Amino acid sequence: MRWTHVSRFIQRRRLEESAYELARLSRTAPTVSAIAERWGFADPTHFSRVFREAYGLSPREWRIVRLDRAWPPAPQAGGHEPATRACHTSLWAPADAGASSACPSL
């Protein structure tokens, strides 16, 4: 296990949840500023800068790319659900977060 400062861990979790919310399909998607505020970022500019550092895209670009990919995918034929973000955190987490080894293979 790699040790990290508590503040970095908290910020990473807030970014993960922000990324997930930005990628959700919704008719009334909240603005990037609203998502930033909801996850504890008081300044939208700071949120955008930190998000880009973690994911390589601005929050707006992230939303566009994820919606183009229609993530999360629909359930597969045969009734199997797709991998959840809770299991495969590397799909949502910043590059340094890694994936959980307890996840089943896809």
Phi, psi and omega in degrees: 000134180268130181279143178217158178293147180303318181297323177294318178299314180297315179298319179298317179295319178296321177294320178300313181293323176297316180298318179298315181293323178297330184271353181293139175279126182200142177291325182245063181293133178293156178291162177300319179298320179294319178295316179302314180295318180301326183260020168090013176262109184287332183246115181301328179293316177298316178303313181298319180295313181294320179298314179298320178299321184280321189247350179080002179222153173289161178304321179295314178298319179303313180300313181298312180298315182293320179291326176297327179274355181053049178269139000281152183290160176289159177304145181281161176301145181094001174086003180281132178281148174292165178301142179269158179293334180294326180278307184258075184294338182295341177290336185243335189280156172302158187306327183278355185282327179075171181256156178285134180282349180276358182283140174289155178287152181275000000 
